[in-house]
Amino acid sequence: MRAFAARVRHASPPGDLRGCIGHVEATDPIGQVIVRCAVAACSADPRFPPVTTAELPQIDIELSLLGPLEPVTEIEEIEVGRHGLVVEMHLHRGLLLPQVAIEWRWDRETFLSQTCVKADCPGTRGRPARR
């Protein structure tokens, strides 16, 4: 089994990100993972308020198939646009897909920092995404 992520996007304004949740342990059947990720991306991403019923007609859901995770020991190993990131700290974990850094025009340091925000790591709460 492979790992998955679901991204929820608004159709208006075009491409506006409203949530992204991944499932990095490939232990469950794909159908269950897709449903769980799609629901969580709409309701459990700490960076965004939950999607409202009124927004549903404008929502697009994108699914991404993730390859095996590989540890990074130096920030220089991160290739923006090619690598996604998973950050784990104690009970906190966050995943950002490679396309997120490209869409937000982030360098690798910002990409790593924003993955920590996504993980809700201590010291990052309330920090907005930045271009």
C-alpha positions in Angstrom: 0.0 0.0 0.0 1.0 3.6 -0.6 0.5 6.7 1.4 -2.0 9.4 0.3 -2.7 13.1 0.8 -5.9 15.0 -0.1 -5.9 18.7 -0.8 -9.1 20.7 -0.7 -9.3 23.7 -3.0 -11.8 26.5 -3.6 -12.9 27.0 -7.1 -13.2 30.7 -6.4 -10.8 32.4 -6.2 -9.2 29.8 -8.5 -6.9 27.4 -6.7 -7.3 28.9 -3.2 -6.1 26.2 -0.7 -8.6 25.4 2.0 -6.9 22.3 3.5 -4.5 19.5 3.0 -4.3 16.3 5.1 -2.1 13.3 4.4 -2.0 9.7 5.6 1.6 8.7 5.7 1.2 5.2 7.2 0.0 3.0 4.3 -1.8 0.5 6.5 -5.5 0.9 5.4 -7.3 0.2 2.2 -7.1 3.0 -0.3 -10.9 3.7 -0.3 -10.9 4.3 3.4 -7.8 6.5 3.3 -9.2 8.7 0.5 -12.5 9.3 2.4 -10.7 9.9 5.7 -8.2 12.3 4.1 -10.9 14.2 2.1 -13.0 14.7 5.2 -10.0 15.7 7.4 -8.7 18.2 4.8 -12.1 19.9 5.0 -12.3 20.0 8.7 -9.0 19.3 10.5 -6.2 21.3 9.0 -5.0 23.6 11.8 -4.1 26.3 9.3 -7.7 26.9 8.1 -11.2 27.1 9.5 -13.4 24.2 8.6 -15.1 24.3 5.1 -18.7 25.4 5.5 -21.7 23.8 3.8 -22.1 27.0 1.7 -18.5 26.4 0.3 -19.1 22.8 -0.8 -20.2 23.5 -4.4 -17.0 25.4 -5.0 -14.6 22.7 -3.5 -12.3 20.6 -5.6 -10.5 17.7 -4.0 -7.0 16.7 -5.3 -5.5 13.3 -4.3 -1.8 12.7 -4.3 0.0 9.4 -4.2 3.1 9.6 -2.0 6.3 7.6 -2.4 8.2 6.1 0.5 9.4 8.6 3.1 13.1 9.2 3.3 14.9 10.9 6.2 16.6 14.3 5.6 19.7 15.1 7.7 20.6 18.5 6.1 18.2 21.2 4.8 20.3 21.4 1.6 18.9 17.9 0.7 15.4 19.4 0.2 14.6 20.1 -3.5 11.7 22.6 -3.6 9.1 21.4 -6.2 10.4 17.8 -6.1 10.2 16.8 -2.4 7.3 16.9 0.0 8.0 17.3 3.7 6.9 15.5 6.8 7.9 17.0 10.1 7.4 15.1 13.4 8.0 16.5 16.9 6.7 14.5 19.8 2.9 14.1 19.1 2.9 16.7 16.3 3.2 15.9 12.6 2.7 17.8 9.5 2.9 17.0 5.8 3.2 19.4 2.9 3.3 18.3 -0.7 5.9 19.4 -3.2 3.5 21.6 -5.2 2.7 23.7 -2.1 6.2 25.2 -2.0 6.0 26.0 -5.7 2.5 27.6 -5.5 3.5 29.8 -2.6 6.9 30.6 -4.0 8.7 29.3 -0.9 12.4 28.7 -0.6 13.5 25.5 1.3 13.7 27.3 4.6 10.2 28.7 4.4 8.9 25.3 3.2 10.4 23.6 6.2 9.1 26.4 8.5 5.6 26.2 7.1 5.7 22.4 7.5 6.4 22.9 11.2 3.4 25.3 11.2 1.3 22.6 9.6 2.4 20.2 12.3 1.4 22.7 14.9 4.8 22.3 16.5 5.4 24.3 19.7 6.2 27.9 18.9 4.4 28.0 15.5 0.8 28.3 16.6 -1.0 31.2 14.8 1.8 31.8 12.3 0.1 32.3 8.9 1.4 31.0 5.6 3.4 33.6 3.8 4.5 34.2 0.2 
